[in-house]
């Protein structure tokens, strides 16, 4: 208990602070603690690579570490510089390079099986077109769903745990990173810390990279459908009507008079407390992840 309290005090002193917009008096909360996930995950994966028998210059552990590090760096830049979406939307394309290298060297399967559509075969275009598209969509959609305590941490955790469950021995890659992320989620839900763009981009890259490495791409794409719905609503309303989504807070509950994002869609019909809103979206993620696992 004393260690946790000391760690929280260090976070208060070391990390920049951001206002909690959905609390009375908008208290300042340490932001950017997703960097802890990035560093801990990279160290763990480097150790896995070191002790892996016969591992060469390219391995799943090393590739995943590179993707998480780049995701964290991309988020850190955004936290520092507040990058425009027109720039950071394409940053994940660079992070796809290690995955392309791994996929070509290991000869990973170049097809994706989807419900209704069946199995789609891409051949060599899978490496240089499909992988970058998967990485870009996943990282950006995960980053776009946030703003409430727990939303940025619980939702991706649900999906990754579901993918780990069906990925077999590859789940070893995320044993320790997932423990670290869940610890951050525990404090994030209570409104004690924010993981920031550093954390949300890093976990988005984790999700995309792990799905490609473990060949659970189809399951991942089904699991992130709520993320895709949220981003589609945001982008459509912005580019067509030039309007952004926003939530109103009356001191107790969140509400919205429009439907321009997943959160505003949910609170448009029924005003909810912050915890209730996060729970509603988390249940939606759990449902899509369960469906993906069954499929």
Beta strands, then each sheet from edge to edge (+ up, - down):
strand 1: 17-19
strand 2: 28-30
strand 3: 111-114
strand 4: 118-121
strand 5: 248-249
strand 6: 254-255
sheet 1: 1+ 2-
sheet 2: 3+ 4-
sheet 3: 5+ 6-
end
